[in-house]
């Protein structure tokens, strides 16, 4: 696995992520890094938004989403900023 350098993380973190998507990403983290996206209004759409930024991996059957290392780094950086 290639180690992400700070400029690479900074570039990815510059991608826009809505407030709702950031909240969803935190929800995934609190759920142990994996959530079911087959139920719940708008969960799949939020998962796709996070996936486009590289913060979530959507399973092949599109029923679950998993937090990526980059997603964890993004959340860690948000926590340091607040």
TIBA-96510 format. One line per 2 residues: number of its first residue (from 0); for each residue x, y, z of C-alpha. Coordinates in steps of 0.2 Angstrom, whole numbers, plus 5000, padded with zeros to 4 digits. Layout:
TIBA-96510
NUM> X:Y:Z | ...
END
This chain:
TIBA-96510
0> 5000:5000:5000 | 5007:5017:4995
2> 5009:5029:5009 | 5000:5045:5007
4> 5011:5061:5009 | 5004:5077:5017
6> 5002:5085:5000 | 4992:5071:4993
8> 4980:5071:5008 | 4979:5090:5007
10> 4974:5088:4989 | 4960:5075:4993
12> 4954:5085:5008 | 4951:5100:4997
14> 4937:5091:4988 | 4920:5097:4993
16> 4911:5086:5005 | 4893:5092:5011
18> 4889:5094:5030 | 4877:5079:5029
20> 4891:5068:5021 | 4903:5073:5034
22> 4890:5068:5047 | 4888:5051:5038
24> 4906:5048:5038 | 4907:5051:5057
26> 4892:5039:5058 | 4902:5025:5049
28> 4917:5028:5060 | 4906:5026:5076
30> 4898:5010:5069 | 4916:5002:5068
32> 4920:5007:5051 | 4906:4998:5041
34> 4888:5002:5039 | 4873:4995:5029
36> 4868:5007:5015 | 4853:4997:5008
38> 4841:5004:5021 | 4838:5022:5026
40> 4833:5037:5015 | 4848:5045:5006
42> 4861:5034:5014 | 4867:5027:4998
44> 4868:5044:4990 | 4879:5050:5005
46> 4890:5035:5004 | 4893:5039:4985
48> 4897:5057:4989 | 4910:5050:5002
50> 4916:5037:4989 | 4920:5050:4976
52> 4932:5059:4988 | 4940:5042:4992
54> 4934:5042:5010 | 4923:5026:5009
56> 4923:5010:4999 | 4906:5004:4993
58> 4905:4985:4992 | 4902:4977:4976
60> 4884:4973:4980 | 4881:4991:4985
62> 4873:4985:5002 | 4888:4991:5013
64> 4901:5005:5014 | 4917:5004:5023
66> 4928:5018:5029 | 4945:5019:5020
68> 4962:5024:5028 | 4960:5041:5019
70> 4943:5043:5027 | 4950:5040:5044
72> 4964:5052:5041 | 4951:5065:5035
74> 4941:5063:5051 | 4956:5064:5062
76> 4961:5080:5053 | 4944:5087:5056
78> 4945:5083:5075 | 4962:5092:5076
80> 4954:5107:5067 | 4940:5108:5079
END
